[in-house]
Amino acid sequence: MRGLRRQAWRFADWDFVTLQQSRLYDVLMRLPMLIWSAFLGLVSVVVLQEYVRQADPGLPVVVYILNIAMRLSVIVYLVVIAATVVVRMRPTRKARGVEPRISALIGTFLLTVVVAFPRRDLSLLAGLVSAVLTLGGNAFAVVVLTQLRQSFSIMAEARQLVTEGVYRMVRHPLYLGEEIAAIGIVMQFFSPWTAAILAVQIGFQLQRMRNEELVLAETFPEYLAYSARTARILPGIY
């Protein structure tokens, strides 16, 4: 009886490993983030349309354009997330255990909750800073994605080792762009709760970096030399 049970567990493990390597599993892993970001993007579009329809005609043109730019920056941020999920290639190696998957999911999903909080009325200067950070962070992330191409991962996975372009300066430039944009977005919805969400999200992002580095070091022998000469996220600092 014990032998039958052991064989059943082995079969279940083998079956799960086979499923993880299938195209169906890869598609299913993309869907949650794609659906969530698309949903929040549609909500943000509705909010933008509502603002355009109900905006005070007495507002200065600069403030009106800035408010639209801030709302557009949120939409762009969500579109970038959805696009990166769609274009990635299948992995050659994945992190082992549950923690890397939990860290990746929280690091990816958590900040999107911020746009569900009430929007703040920012001063002209604060609104400008928010828009510049969000649009600038997103623009930088798009540049990184054009260099990363199909190697993008949400989970700690290895696809291809990219060390050219922005990756010559830092090992995780995409995280840098995302966090710059995240700070700009949190400014638009700022409260003690959203600040705490950002702090927690940054913590999980740092753990994601460590998990990814372990997988890359196991997959690509040259990664250790690359990581020794390249900063993690801030050149000359960290």
C-alpha positions in Angstrom: 0.0 0.0 0.0 2.8 2.3 0.9 4.6 1.5 -2.4 1.4 2.4 -4.3 1.2 5.7 -2.5 4.8 6.5 -3.2 4.3 5.7 -6.9 1.2 7.9 -7.0 3.1 10.8 -5.5 5.9 10.3 -8.0 3.4 10.3 -10.9 1.8 13.4 -9.6 5.2 15.2 -9.3 6.1 14.1 -12.8 2.7 15.2 -14.1 3.1 18.6 -12.6 6.6 19.0 -13.9 5.3 18.1 -17.4 2.5 20.6 -17.0 5.0 23.4 -16.0 6.9 22.8 -19.2 3.9 22.9 -21.5 2.7 25.8 -23.6 -0.7 25.7 -21.8 0.9 26.3 -18.4 2.9 29.2 -19.9 -0.3 30.8 -21.2 -2.2 30.3 -18.0 0.6 32.0 -16.0 0.3 35.1 -18.2 -3.4 35.4 -17.9 -3.9 36.7 -14.2 -1.6 39.7 -14.7 -2.9 40.4 -18.2 -6.5 40.4 -17.1 -5.8 42.5 -13.9 -3.8 45.2 -15.7 -6.3 45.3 -18.5 -9.2 45.7 -16.1 -7.4 48.6 -14.2 -6.4 50.1 -17.5 -10.1 50.2 -18.6 -11.1 51.7 -15.3 -8.5 54.4 -15.7 -9.7 55.2 -19.2 -13.2 55.6 -17.8 -11.9 57.9 -15.1 -10.0 60.0 -17.7 -13.1 60.3 -19.9 -15.1 61.4 -16.8 -12.5 64.0 -16.0 -12.5 65.4 -19.5 -16.3 65.6 -19.4 -16.7 67.2 -16.0 -13.5 69.4 -15.9 -14.0 72.9 -14.6 -13.9 75.3 -17.6 -12.2 77.9 -15.4 -9.1 75.8 -14.8 -5.9 77.2 -16.3 -4.9 75.4 -19.5 -1.6 74.2 -17.9 -3.4 72.6 -15.0 -5.9 70.9 -17.2 -3.2 69.5 -19.5 -1.2 68.4 -16.5 -4.2 66.6 -14.9 -4.8 64.8 -18.2 -1.1 63.9 -18.5 -1.1 62.4 -15.0 -4.2 60.2 -15.8 -2.6 59.2 -19.1 0.6 58.2 -17.3 -1.3 55.7 -15.1 -2.9 54.2 -18.3 0.5 54.0 -20.0 2.0 52.3 -16.9 -0.7 49.6 -17.0 -0.4 49.1 -20.7 3.4 48.6 -20.3 2.8 45.9 -17.7 0.3 44.1 -20.0 2.6 44.3 -23.0 5.5 42.8 -21.2 3.4 39.8 -20.2 2.4 39.2 -23.8 5.8 39.4 -25.5 8.0 37.2 -23.3 9.4 33.9 -24.4 9.2 30.6 -22.4 11.8 30.0 -19.7 14.7 27.6 -19.7 15.0 27.4 -15.9 12.7 28.4 -13.0 13.3 29.2 -9.3 12.5 26.3 -6.9 10.1 26.6 -4.1 7.0 28.7 -3.2 8.7 31.9 -1.9 10.0 33.2 -5.3 6.6 32.9 -6.8 4.9 34.7 -3.9 7.5 37.4 -4.0 7.0 37.8 -7.8 3.2 38.0 -7.6 3.2 40.5 -4.7 5.9 42.6 -6.2 4.0 42.7 -9.5 0.4 43.0 -8.4 0.5 44.9 -5.2 1.2 48.4 -6.6 -1.7 48.2 -9.0 -4.0 48.4 -6.0 -2.9 52.0 -5.5 -5.0 53.3 -8.4 -8.1 52.1 -6.5 -7.5 54.8 -3.8 -8.9 58.3 -4.0 -6.9 60.6 -6.2 -5.2 63.6 -4.6 -5.4 67.2 -5.8 -1.8 68.0 -6.3 -0.2 71.4 -6.6 1.1 72.4 -10.0 4.7 71.6 -9.1 3.8 68.3 -7.4 1.6 67.3 -10.3 4.4 68.1 -12.7 6.9 66.0 -10.7 4.4 63.1 -10.6 3.8 63.2 -14.3 7.5 63.4 -15.1 8.4 60.5 -12.8 5.6 58.3 -14.1 6.1 59.1 -17.8 9.9 59.1 -17.5 9.9 55.8 -15.6 7.6 54.2 -18.1 9.7 55.5 -21.1 12.8 54.1 -19.5 11.1 50.8 -18.9 10.0 50.7 -22.6 13.7 51.3 -23.6 14.8 48.5 -21.3 12.1 46.1 -22.7 13.3 46.8 -26.3 16.7 45.5 -25.1 15.4 42.7 -23.0 12.9 41.7 -25.7 11.5 38.2 -25.1 13.6 37.5 -22.0 11.2 39.4 -19.7 10.0 37.4 -16.7 7.5 38.0 -13.9 8.6 34.9 -11.9 12.2 34.2 -11.2 13.1 32.5 -14.4 15.9 32.3 -16.9 15.4 32.8 -20.6 18.4 34.6 -22.1 21.3 36.5 -20.5 21.2 40.2 -21.6 24.3 42.3 -20.7 24.2 44.9 -23.4 22.7 48.4 -23.6 21.4 49.6 -20.2 22.3 46.3 -18.7 26.0 47.3 -19.0 25.3 49.8 -16.2 22.9 47.9 -13.9 21.7 44.3 -13.6 18.0 45.2 -13.0 17.2 48.4 -15.0 13.6 47.4 -15.6 12.9 47.4 -11.8 14.5 50.8 -11.7 12.2 52.2 -14.3 9.2 50.6 -12.7 9.9 52.0 -9.3 10.5 55.5 -10.7 7.1 55.3 -12.3 5.6 53.8 -9.1 6.7 56.8 -7.0 5.1 59.1 -9.5 1.8 57.1 -9.4 1.8 56.9 -5.6 2.1 60.7 -5.5 -1.2 61.0 -7.3 -2.9 58.7 -4.8 -0.8 59.6 -1.8 -1.9 58.5 1.7 -0.2 56.6 4.6 -1.8 53.5 3.2 -0.4 53.9 -0.3 3.0 54.9 1.1 3.0 51.7 3.1 2.0 49.7 0.0 4.9 51.2 -2.0 7.4 50.3 0.8 6.2 46.7 1.0 6.2 46.4 -2.8 9.8 47.7 -2.9 10.8 45.1 -0.3 9.3 42.3 -2.4 11.0 43.7 -5.6 14.4 43.5 -3.9 13.7 39.9 -3.0 12.7 39.2 -6.6 16.0 40.5 -7.7 17.9 38.1 -5.4 15.7 35.2 -6.6 16.3 36.1 -10.2 20.1 36.4 -9.7 20.2 32.9 -8.2 18.4 31.4 -11.2 20.6 33.3 -13.7 23.8 32.2 -11.9 22.7 28.6 -12.0 21.8 28.8 -15.7 24.6 31.1 -17.1 28.2 30.5 -15.7 29.2 34.0 -17.0 26.6 35.7 -14.8 28.8 35.7 -11.7 31.5 37.7 -13.5 28.9 40.1 -14.9 27.3 40.6 -11.5 30.7 41.3 -9.9 31.3 44.2 -12.2 27.8 45.6 -12.5 25.7 47.4 -9.9 22.3 45.8 -9.0 20.1 48.8 -9.6 21.9 52.1 -8.8 25.4 52.6 -10.5 28.1 53.3 -7.9 25.6 53.0 -5.0 23.8 49.6 -4.9 
